[in-house]
Amino acid sequence: MMTPGSRTETAREVVTEYFDALAGSRSPRWWPRPTRWRCTGASGAFDGSGRFQGLTPNGRHVEIRGLDLLMVEDGKIVSNYAYTNGMEFARQVGALPAQDSPPEKALAAAFNAKTALEKRLRSS
């Protein structure tokens, strides 16, 4: 289930209708359809079993915006490139410190020091 804008779509026909409305008409062969979305509410919690990108779910609330670029051929979705802000997600679940916080500044300083050291070692 996904929530593009304010509608929740579950059936293939309804999803196709929604994307056709976004495009303005039936799409030609291989027409890219960008769709912005936002995940919020009860389903916007980082929970469940297993891991996501190596992280164990911790139940934290997450509100993420993203964009799906759908490629459609003969009325069927043949590929979907999904984009989100990974750092925003990592901050919200607690894997990274808050933006502009002292811990984030310390992390950036450590990264910059490591980069400077690597450059010196490569040039010697």
N, CA, C and O atoms as a GROMACS GRO file, in nm:
protein
  496
    1MET      N    1   0.085  -0.118   0.000
    1MET     CA    2   0.000   0.000   0.000
    1MET      C    3   0.089   0.123   0.000
    1MET      O    4   0.193   0.124   0.067
    2MET      N    5   0.051   0.228  -0.074
    2MET     CA    6   0.126   0.353  -0.075
    2MET      C    7   0.029   0.468  -0.065
    2MET      O    8  -0.089   0.453  -0.096
    3THR      N    9   0.078   0.580  -0.023
    3THR     CA   10  -0.006   0.698  -0.010
    3THR      C   11   0.055   0.812  -0.091
    3THR      O   12   0.132   0.891  -0.036
    4PRO      N   13   0.021   0.822  -0.222
    4PRO     CA   14   0.068   0.937  -0.298
    4PRO      C   15  -0.024   1.055  -0.270
    4PRO      O   16  -0.145   1.046  -0.292
    5GLY      N   17   0.032   1.164  -0.223
    5GLY     CA   18  -0.054   1.278  -0.189
    5GLY      C   19  -0.144   1.241  -0.074
    5GLY      O   20  -0.096   1.205   0.033
    6SER      N   21  -0.275   1.250  -0.096
    6SER     CA   22  -0.369   1.221   0.011
    6SER      C   23  -0.452   1.096  -0.016
    6SER      O   24  -0.542   1.064   0.062
    7ARG      N   25  -0.424   1.024  -0.127
    7ARG     CA   26  -0.500   0.904  -0.159
    7ARG      C   27  -0.419   0.780  -0.125
    7ARG      O   28  -0.298   0.778  -0.145
    8THR      N   29  -0.486   0.678  -0.074
    8THR     CA   30  -0.421   0.550  -0.050
    8THR      C   31  -0.464   0.454  -0.159
    8THR      O   32  -0.584   0.432  -0.179
    9GLU      N   33  -0.367   0.397  -0.231
    9GLU     CA   34  -0.395   0.308  -0.343
    9GLU      C   35  -0.354   0.167  -0.308
    9GLU      O   36  -0.246   0.145  -0.253
   10THR      N   37  -0.440   0.069  -0.341
   10THR     CA   38  -0.404  -0.070  -0.316
   10THR      C   39  -0.422  -0.157  -0.439
   10THR      O   40  -0.350  -0.256  -0.454
   11ALA      N   41  -0.513  -0.126  -0.527
   11ALA     CA   42  -0.541  -0.209  -0.644
   11ALA      C   43  -0.469  -0.157  -0.767
   11ALA      O   44  -0.457  -0.036  -0.786
   12ARG      N   45  -0.422  -0.250  -0.851
   12ARG     CA   46  -0.345  -0.212  -0.970
   12ARG      C   47  -0.424  -0.114  -1.058
   12ARG      O   48  -0.367  -0.018  -1.109
   13GLU      N   49  -0.552  -0.138  -1.078
   13GLU     CA   50  -0.632  -0.051  -1.165
   13GLU      C   51  -0.641   0.091  -1.110
   13GLU      O   52  -0.634   0.188  -1.185
   14VAL      N   53  -0.657   0.102  -0.980
   14VAL     CA   54  -0.668   0.234  -0.917
   14VAL      C   55  -0.534   0.306  -0.925
   14VAL      O   56  -0.530   0.427  -0.950
   15VAL      N   57  -0.424   0.233  -0.904
   15VAL     CA   58  -0.292   0.293  -0.914
   15VAL      C   59  -0.268   0.343  -1.056
   15VAL      O   60  -0.220   0.454  -1.076
   16THR      N   61  -0.302   0.259  -1.156
   16THR     CA   62  -0.287   0.299  -1.296
   16THR      C   63  -0.370   0.423  -1.326
   16THR      O   64  -0.323   0.515  -1.393
   17GLU      N   65  -0.493   0.426  -1.277
   17GLU     CA   66  -0.581   0.542  -1.297
   17GLU      C   67  -0.519   0.667  -1.235
   17GLU      O   68  -0.522   0.775  -1.294
   18TYR      N   69  -0.464   0.651  -1.115
   18TYR     CA   70  -0.404   0.765  -1.046
   18TYR      C   71  -0.286   0.821  -1.127
   18TYR      O   72  -0.277   0.942  -1.148
   19PHE      N   73  -0.196   0.733  -1.172
   19PHE     CA   74  -0.080   0.780  -1.248
   19PHE      C   75  -0.119   0.835  -1.384
   19PHE      O   76  -0.056   0.928  -1.434
   20ASP      N   77  -0.223   0.779  -1.445
   20ASP     CA   78  -0.272   0.834  -1.572
   20ASP      C   79  -0.325   0.976  -1.551
   20ASP      O   80  -0.304   1.063  -1.635
   21ALA      N   81  -0.393   0.998  -1.439
   21ALA     CA   82  -0.443   1.133  -1.410
   21ALA      C   83  -0.327   1.230  -1.391
   21ALA      O   84  -0.336   1.345  -1.433
   22LEU      N   85  -0.219   1.184  -1.327
   22LEU     CA   86  -0.102   1.269  -1.310
   22LEU      C   87  -0.040   1.305  -1.445
   22LEU      O   88   0.003   1.419  -1.466
   23ALA      N   89  -0.036   1.209  -1.536
   23ALA     CA   90   0.025   1.232  -1.667
   23ALA      C   91  -0.068   1.309  -1.759
   23ALA      O   92  -0.023   1.364  -1.860
   24GLY      N   93  -0.196   1.314  -1.729
   24GLY     CA   94  -0.292   1.388  -1.810
   24GLY      C   95  -0.364   1.305  -1.914
   24GLY      O   96  -0.470   1.345  -1.961
   25SER      N   97  -0.311   1.191  -1.949
   25SER     CA   98  -0.375   1.102  -2.046
   25SER      C   99  -0.298   0.971  -2.047
   25SER      O  100  -0.199   0.955  -1.976
   26ARG      N  101  -0.345   0.879  -2.128
   26ARG     CA  102  -0.273   0.752  -2.144
   26ARG      C  103  -0.132   0.780  -2.191
   26ARG      O  104  -0.112   0.860  -2.282
   27SER      N  105  -0.037   0.716  -2.131
   27SER     CA  106   0.102   0.748  -2.161
   27SER      C  107   0.148   0.676  -2.287
   27SER      O  108   0.101   0.566  -2.317
   28PRO      N  109   0.239   0.738  -2.362
   28PRO     CA  110   0.302   0.667  -2.473
   28PRO      C  111   0.398   0.561  -2.420
   28PRO      O  112   0.424   0.556  -2.300
   29ARG      N  113   0.450   0.480  -2.507
   29ARG     CA  114   0.545   0.376  -2.468
   29ARG      C  115   0.665   0.438  -2.396
   29ARG      O  116   0.722   0.536  -2.444
   30TRP      N  117   0.703   0.382  -2.282
   30TRP     CA  118   0.818   0.424  -2.203
   30TRP      C  119   0.807   0.568  -2.153
   30TRP      O  120   0.907   0.640  -2.152
   31TRP      N  121   0.693   0.610  -2.114
   31TRP     CA  122   0.674   0.743  -2.059
   31TRP      C  123   0.712   0.743  -1.912
   31TRP      O  124   0.652   0.668  -1.835
   32PRO      N  125   0.809   0.825  -1.870
   32PRO     CA  126   0.843   0.829  -1.727
   32PRO      C  127   0.736   0.906  -1.651
   32PRO      O  128   0.689   1.010  -1.697
   33ARG      N  129   0.698   0.856  -1.536
   33ARG     CA  130   0.597   0.922  -1.455
   33ARG      C  131   0.652   0.950  -1.317
   33ARG      O  132   0.656   0.860  -1.234
   34PRO      N  133   0.695   1.073  -1.290
   34PRO     CA  134   0.743   1.103  -1.155
   34PRO      C  135   0.626   1.119  -1.060
   34PRO      O  136   0.525   1.181  -1.094
   35THR      N  137   0.638   1.064  -0.942
   35THR     CA  138   0.534   1.072  -0.841
   35THR      C  139   0.597   1.101  -0.707
   35THR      O  140   0.680   1.024  -0.659
   36ARG      N  141   0.560   1.213  -0.646
   36ARG     CA  142   0.610   1.246  -0.513
   36ARG      C  143   0.519   1.181  -0.410
   36ARG      O  144   0.399   1.168  -0.433
   37TRP      N  145   0.575   1.141  -0.297
   37TRP     CA  146   0.496   1.080  -0.192
   37TRP      C  147   0.554   1.113  -0.056
   37TRP      O  148   0.667   1.162  -0.044
   38ARG      N  149   0.475   1.085   0.046
   38ARG     CA  150   0.518   1.108   0.184
   38ARG      C  151   0.463   0.995   0.269
   38ARG      O  152   0.346   0.958   0.256
   39CYS      N  153   0.544   0.941   0.356
   39CYS     CA  154   0.503   0.834   0.446
   39CYS      C  155   0.486   0.894   0.585
   39CYS      O  156   0.581   0.946   0.643
   40THR      N  157   0.365   0.888   0.638
   40THR     CA  158   0.338   0.944   0.771
   40THR      C  159   0.238   0.855   0.844
   40THR      O  160   0.194   0.753   0.791
   41GLY      N  161   0.203   0.894   0.963
   41GLY     CA  162   0.097   0.827   1.038
   41GLY      C  163   0.141   0.696   1.100
   41GLY      O  164   0.260   0.672   1.118
   42ALA      N  165   0.043   0.612   1.132
   42ALA     CA  166   0.071   0.486   1.200
   42ALA      C  167   0.165   0.399   1.118
   42ALA      O  168   0.249   0.328   1.174
   43SER      N  169   0.152   0.403   0.985
   43SER     CA  170   0.238   0.320   0.901
   43SER      C  171   0.376   0.382   0.887
   43SER      O  172   0.465   0.323   0.827
   44GLY      N  173   0.395   0.503   0.943
   44GLY     CA  174   0.523   0.571   0.933
   44GLY      C  175   0.613   0.543   1.051
   44GLY      O  176   0.690   0.630   1.093
   45ALA      N  177   0.606   0.422   1.107
   45ALA     CA  178   0.694   0.384   1.217
   45ALA      C  179   0.799   0.287   1.165
   45ALA      O  180   0.772   0.204   1.078
   46PHE      N  181   0.920   0.298   1.219
   46PHE     CA  182   1.028   0.209   1.181
   46PHE      C  183   1.015   0.086   1.269
   46PHE      O  184   1.082   0.074   1.372
   47ASP      N  185   0.928  -0.008   1.227
   47ASP     CA  186   0.904  -0.127   1.307
   47ASP      C  187   0.893  -0.249   1.216
   47ASP      O  188   0.904  -0.238   1.094
   48GLY      N  189   0.871  -0.362   1.276
   48GLY     CA  190   0.860  -0.487   1.201
   48GLY      C  191   0.972  -0.582   1.239
   48GLY      O  192   1.049  -0.557   1.332
   49SER      N  193   0.978  -0.693   1.166
   49SER     CA  194   1.082  -0.792   1.195
   49SER      C  195   1.195  -0.777   1.094
   49SER      O  196   1.179  -0.713   0.990
   50GLY      N  197   1.307  -0.836   1.125
   50GLY     CA  198   1.421  -0.829   1.035
   50GLY      C  199   1.492  -0.695   1.045
   50GLY      O  200   1.472  -0.620   1.140
   51ARG      N  201   1.574  -0.667   0.944
   51ARG     CA  202   1.651  -0.543   0.941
   51ARG      C  203   1.626  -0.469   0.811
   51ARG      O  204   1.588  -0.529   0.710
   52PHE      N  205   1.646  -0.339   0.814
   52PHE     CA  206   1.638  -0.256   0.694
   52PHE      C  207   1.773  -0.189   0.676
   52PHE      O  208   1.814  -0.108   0.760
   53GLN      N  209   1.841  -0.221   0.569
   53GLN     CA  210   1.974  -0.168   0.539
   53GLN      C  211   2.067  -0.182   0.660
   53GLN      O  212   2.143  -0.091   0.693
   54GLY      N  213   2.058  -0.298   0.725
   54GLY     CA  214   2.144  -0.328   0.838
   54GLY      C  215   2.096  -0.274   0.972
   54GLY      O  216   2.160  -0.300   1.074
   55LEU      N  217   1.987  -0.201   0.974
   55LEU     CA  218   1.936  -0.141   1.098
   55LEU      C  219   1.819  -0.222   1.153
   55LEU      O  220   1.728  -0.260   1.079
   56THR      N  221   1.822  -0.248   1.283
   56THR     CA  222   1.711  -0.317   1.349
   56THR      C  223   1.602  -0.215   1.379
   56THR      O  224   1.630  -0.112   1.439
   57PRO      N  225   1.477  -0.242   1.339
   57PRO     CA  226   1.368  -0.149   1.367
   57PRO      C  227   1.356  -0.119   1.516
   57PRO      O  228   1.368  -0.208   1.600
   58ASN      N  229   1.332   0.010   1.547
   58ASN     CA  230   1.324   0.051   1.688
   58ASN      C  231   1.192   0.120   1.723
   58ASN      O  232   1.177   0.173   1.833
   59GLY      N  233   1.096   0.120   1.632
   59GLY     CA  234   0.964   0.176   1.660
   59GLY      C  235   0.955   0.327   1.648
   59GLY      O  236   0.847   0.382   1.671
   60ARG      N  237   1.063   0.395   1.614
   60ARG     CA  238   1.058   0.541   1.603
   60ARG      C  239   0.969   0.586   1.489
   60ARG      O  240   0.960   0.521   1.385
   61HIS      N  241   0.903   0.698   1.511
   61HIS     CA  242   0.818   0.759   1.408
   61HIS      C  243   0.907   0.815   1.297
   61HIS      O  244   1.009   0.878   1.324
   62VAL      N  245   0.866   0.793   1.174
   62VAL     CA  246   0.942   0.840   1.059
   62VAL      C  247   0.847   0.910   0.963
   62VAL      O  248   0.739   0.859   0.932
   63GLU      N  249   0.887   1.028   0.917
   63GLU     CA  250   0.813   1.096   0.810
   63GLU      C  251   0.912   1.124   0.700
   63GLU      O  252   1.002   1.208   0.713
   64ILE      N  253   0.896   1.053   0.591
   64ILE     CA  254   0.989   1.060   0.480
   64ILE      C  255   0.915   1.103   0.353
   64ILE      O  256   0.803   1.058   0.327
   65ARG      N  257   0.979   1.188   0.277
   65ARG     CA  258   0.928   1.225   0.145
   65ARG      C  259   1.015   1.157   0.042
   65ARG      O  260   1.134   1.133   0.065
   66GLY      N  261   0.957   1.126  -0.071
   66GLY     CA  262   1.033   1.061  -0.175
   66GLY      C  263   0.974   1.086  -0.311
   66GLY      O  264   0.876   1.159  -0.326
   67LEU      N  265   1.036   1.025  -0.408
   67LEU     CA  266   0.991   1.038  -0.545
   67LEU      C  267   1.009   0.904  -0.613
   67LEU      O  268   1.116   0.842  -0.603
   68ASP      N  269   0.907   0.858  -0.682
   68ASP     CA  270   0.916   0.737  -0.763
   68ASP      C  271   0.912   0.778  -0.909
   68ASP      O  272   0.826   0.855  -0.949
   69LEU      N  273   1.004   0.726  -0.988
   69LEU     CA  274   1.003   0.748  -1.131
   69LEU      C  275   0.965   0.616  -1.195
   69LEU      O  276   1.046   0.523  -1.203
   70LEU      N  277   0.842   0.608  -1.241
   70LEU     CA  278   0.789   0.484  -1.298
   70LEU      C  279   0.806   0.487  -1.449
   70LEU      O  280   0.778   0.587  -1.514
   71MET      N  281   0.851   0.375  -1.504
   71MET     CA  282   0.856   0.358  -1.648
   71MET      C  283   0.742   0.264  -1.684
   71MET      O  284   0.732   0.154  -1.630
   72VAL      N  285   0.657   0.309  -1.776
   72VAL     CA  286   0.537   0.235  -1.811
   72VAL      C  287   0.543   0.195  -1.957
   72VAL      O  288   0.573   0.277  -2.044
   73GLU      N  289   0.515   0.069  -1.984
   73GLU     CA  290   0.509   0.018  -2.120
   73GLU      C  291   0.379  -0.057  -2.137
   73GLU      O  292   0.348  -0.147  -2.060
   74ASP      N  293   0.303  -0.020  -2.239
   74ASP     CA  294   0.174  -0.084  -2.267
   74ASP      C  295   0.084  -0.088  -2.143
   74ASP      O  296   0.017  -0.188  -2.117
   75GLY      N  297   0.082   0.022  -2.069
   75GLY     CA  298  -0.004   0.032  -1.953
   75GLY      C  299   0.043  -0.042  -1.830
   75GLY      O  300  -0.030  -0.048  -1.730
   76LYS      N  301   0.165  -0.101  -1.834
   76LYS     CA  302   0.216  -0.175  -1.719
   76LYS      C  303   0.344  -0.109  -1.668
   76LYS      O  304   0.427  -0.063  -1.746
   77ILE      N  305   0.358  -0.106  -1.537
   77ILE     CA  306   0.481  -0.055  -1.477
   77ILE      C  307   0.591  -0.158  -1.502
   77ILE      O  308   0.579  -0.273  -1.458
   78VAL      N  309   0.697  -0.117  -1.571
   78VAL     CA  310   0.807  -0.209  -1.600
   78VAL      C  311   0.931  -0.180  -1.517
   78VAL      O  312   1.018  -0.265  -1.505
   79SER      N  313   0.941  -0.062  -1.460
   79SER     CA  314   1.048  -0.032  -1.366
   79SER      C  315   1.008   0.082  -1.276
   79SER      O  316   0.922   0.164  -1.310
   80ASN      N  317   1.070   0.087  -1.161
   80ASN     CA  318   1.040   0.191  -1.063
   80ASN      C  319   1.170   0.230  -0.994
   80ASN      O  320   1.232   0.150  -0.925
   81TYR      N  321   1.212   0.355  -1.015
   81TYR     CA  322   1.328   0.409  -0.947
   81TYR      C  323   1.276   0.496  -0.833
   81TYR      O  324   1.212   0.598  -0.857
   82ALA      N  325   1.305   0.454  -0.710
   82ALA     CA  326   1.253   0.524  -0.593
   82ALA      C  327   1.366   0.601  -0.526
   82ALA      O  328   1.474   0.547  -0.502
   83TYR      N  329   1.341   0.727  -0.495
   83TYR     CA  330   1.442   0.814  -0.434
   83TYR      C  331   1.389   0.870  -0.302
   83TYR      O  332   1.277   0.919  -0.295
   84THR      N  333   1.473   0.863  -0.199
   84THR     CA  334   1.443   0.926  -0.071
   84THR      C  335   1.572   0.989  -0.020
   84THR      O  336   1.679   0.969  -0.076
   85ASN      N  337   1.560   1.066   0.086
   85ASN     CA  338   1.677   1.125   0.149
   85ASN      C  339   1.721   1.029   0.260
   85ASN      O  340   1.664   1.028   0.370
   86GLY      N  341   1.822   0.949   0.230
   86GLY     CA  342   1.869   0.848   0.326
   86GLY      C  343   1.919   0.906   0.456
   86GLY      O  344   1.900   0.847   0.562
   87MET      N  345   1.984   1.022   0.449
   87MET     CA  346   2.034   1.084   0.573
   87MET      C  347   1.917   1.131   0.660
   87MET      O  348   1.924   1.122   0.783
   88GLU      N  349   1.811   1.180   0.597
   88GLU     CA  350   1.693   1.222   0.674
   88GLU      C  351   1.634   1.101   0.746
   88GLU      O  352   1.598   1.111   0.864
   89PHE      N  353   1.623   0.988   0.677
   89PHE     CA  354   1.572   0.866   0.740
   89PHE      C  355   1.663   0.825   0.857
   89PHE      O  356   1.614   0.797   0.966
   90ALA      N  357   1.795   0.823   0.833
   90ALA     CA  358   1.889   0.781   0.936
   90ALA      C  359   1.881   0.871   1.060
   90ALA      O  360   1.894   0.823   1.172
   91ARG      N  361   1.861   1.000   1.039
   91ARG     CA  362   1.847   1.092   1.154
   91ARG      C  363   1.719   1.062   1.232
   91ARG      O  364   1.720   1.061   1.355
   92GLN      N  365   1.610   1.037   1.160
   92GLN     CA  366   1.482   1.014   1.227
   92GLN      C  367   1.479   0.885   1.308
   92GLN      O  368   1.411   0.879   1.411
   93VAL      N  369   1.552   0.782   1.263
   93VAL     CA  370   1.552   0.657   1.340
   93VAL      C  371   1.664   0.653   1.442
   93VAL      O  372   1.674   0.558   1.519
   94GLY      N  373   1.749   0.756   1.444
   94GLY     CA  374   1.854   0.766   1.544
   94GLY      C  375   1.987   0.705   1.503
   94GLY      O  376   2.076   0.690   1.586
   95ALA      N  377   2.002   0.669   1.376
   95ALA     CA  378   2.130   0.612   1.329
   95ALA      C  379   2.234   0.721   1.305
   95ALA      O  380   2.354   0.694   1.307
   96LEU      N  381   2.190   0.843   1.282
   96LEU     CA  382   2.278   0.960   1.269
   96LEU      C  383   2.231   1.068   1.365
   96LEU      O  384   2.112   1.072   1.398
   97PRO      N  385   2.320   1.154   1.410
   97PRO     CA  386   2.279   1.263   1.498
   97PRO      C  387   2.195   1.368   1.423
   97PRO      O  388   2.196   1.374   1.300
   98ALA      N  389   2.123   1.447   1.499
   98ALA     CA  390   2.039   1.552   1.441
   98ALA      C  391   2.124   1.651   1.361
   98ALA      O  392   2.240   1.677   1.394
   99GLN      N  393   2.063   1.705   1.256
   99GLN     CA  394   2.133   1.800   1.170
   99GLN      C  395   2.176   1.924   1.250
   99GLN      O  396   2.099   1.977   1.330
  100ASP      N  397   2.299   1.968   1.228
  100ASP     CA  398   2.359   2.085   1.291
  100ASP      C  399   2.380   2.070   1.442
  100ASP      O  400   2.410   2.169   1.510
  101SER      N  401   2.365   1.949   1.494
  101SER     CA  402   2.387   1.927   1.638
  101SER      C  403   2.537   1.913   1.664
  101SER      O  404   2.614   1.884   1.572
  102PRO      N  405   2.580   1.933   1.789
  102PRO     CA  406   2.721   1.912   1.822
  102PRO      C  407   2.772   1.772   1.782
  102PRO      O  408   2.883   1.763   1.729
  103PRO      N  409   2.696   1.663   1.805
  103PRO     CA  410   2.746   1.533   1.759
  103PRO      C  411   2.765   1.526   1.607
  103PRO      O  412   2.861   1.464   1.559
  104GLU      N  413   2.676   1.588   1.531
  104GLU     CA  414   2.692   1.586   1.386
  104GLU      C  415   2.816   1.664   1.344
  104GLU      O  416   2.889   1.622   1.255
  105LYS      N  417   2.839   1.777   1.410
  105LYS     CA  418   2.959   1.856   1.379
  105LYS      C  419   3.085   1.778   1.413
  105LYS      O  420   3.184   1.786   1.340
  106ALA      N  421   3.084   1.703   1.523
  106ALA     CA  422   3.199   1.620   1.560
  106ALA      C  423   3.220   1.508   1.457
  106ALA      O  424   3.333   1.477   1.422
  107LEU      N  425   3.111   1.448   1.411
  107LEU     CA  426   3.119   1.344   1.309
  107LEU      C  427   3.178   1.400   1.179
  107LEU      O  428   3.263   1.335   1.118
  108ALA      N  429   3.134   1.518   1.138
  108ALA     CA  430   3.188   1.582   1.018
  108ALA      C  431   3.336   1.614   1.035
  108ALA      O  432   3.415   1.596   0.942
  109ALA      N  433   3.374   1.662   1.152
  109ALA     CA  434   3.515   1.693   1.178
  109ALA      C  435   3.601   1.567   1.172
  109ALA      O  436   3.711   1.571   1.118
  110ALA      N  437   3.551   1.456   1.226
  110ALA     CA  438   3.625   1.330   1.222
  110ALA      C  439   3.639   1.282   1.078
  110ALA      O  440   3.746   1.234   1.038
  111PHE      N  441   3.534   1.294   1.001
  111PHE     CA  442   3.539   1.256   0.860
  111PHE      C  443   3.641   1.341   0.785
  111PHE      O  444   3.722   1.288   0.707
  112ASN      N  445   3.638   1.471   0.807
  112ASN     CA  446   3.731   1.562   0.738
  112ASN      C  447   3.876   1.534   0.778
  112ASN      O  448   3.966   1.542   0.694
  113ALA      N  449   3.900   1.501   0.904
  113ALA     CA  450   4.035   1.467   0.949
  113ALA      C  451   4.083   1.338   0.883
  113ALA      O  452   4.198   1.329   0.840
  114LYS      N  453   3.995   1.239   0.874
  114LYS     CA  454   4.028   1.112   0.807
  114LYS      C  455   4.060   1.137   0.660
  114LYS      O  456   4.156   1.082   0.607
  115THR      N  457   3.980   1.220   0.593
  115THR     CA  458   4.002   1.251   0.452
  115THR      C  459   4.136   1.320   0.432
  115THR      O  460   4.210   1.287   0.339
  116ALA      N  461   4.170   1.416   0.518
  116ALA     CA  462   4.298   1.486   0.509
  116ALA      C  463   4.415   1.389   0.529
  116ALA      O  464   4.515   1.398   0.458
  117LEU      N  465   4.402   1.298   0.625
  117LEU     CA  466   4.507   1.199   0.650
  117LEU      C  467   4.525   1.107   0.529
  117LEU      O  468   4.637   1.079   0.488
  118GLU      N  469   4.414   1.060   0.472
  118GLU     CA  470   4.422   0.974   0.353
  118GLU      C  471   4.490   1.047   0.237
  118GLU      O  472   4.570   0.986   0.166
  119LYS      N  473   4.460   1.174   0.217
  119LYS     CA  474   4.524   1.251   0.110
  119LYS      C  475   4.674   1.261   0.133
  119LYS      O  476   4.753   1.247   0.039
  120ARG      N  477   4.714   1.287   0.258
  120ARG     CA  478   4.858   1.296   0.290
  120ARG      C  479   4.928   1.163   0.266
  120ARG      O  480   5.040   1.160   0.215
  121LEU      N  481   4.863   1.052   0.304
  121LEU     CA  482   4.923   0.921   0.286
  121LEU      C  483   4.933   0.883   0.138
  121LEU      O  484   5.031   0.820   0.098
  122ARG      N  485   4.836   0.921   0.058
  122ARG     CA  486   4.841   0.892  -0.085
  122ARG      C  487   4.950   0.971  -0.156
  122ARG      O  488   5.012   0.922  -0.250
  123SER      N  489   4.973   1.091  -0.110
  123SER     CA  490   5.072   1.178  -0.178
  123SER      C  491   5.216   1.152  -0.132
  123SER      O  492   5.310   1.205  -0.190
  124SER      N  493   5.232   1.070  -0.029
  124SER     CA  494   5.370   1.046   0.020
  124SER      C  495   5.427   0.917  -0.037
  124SER      O  496   5.541   0.882  -0.006
   0.00000   0.00000   0.00000
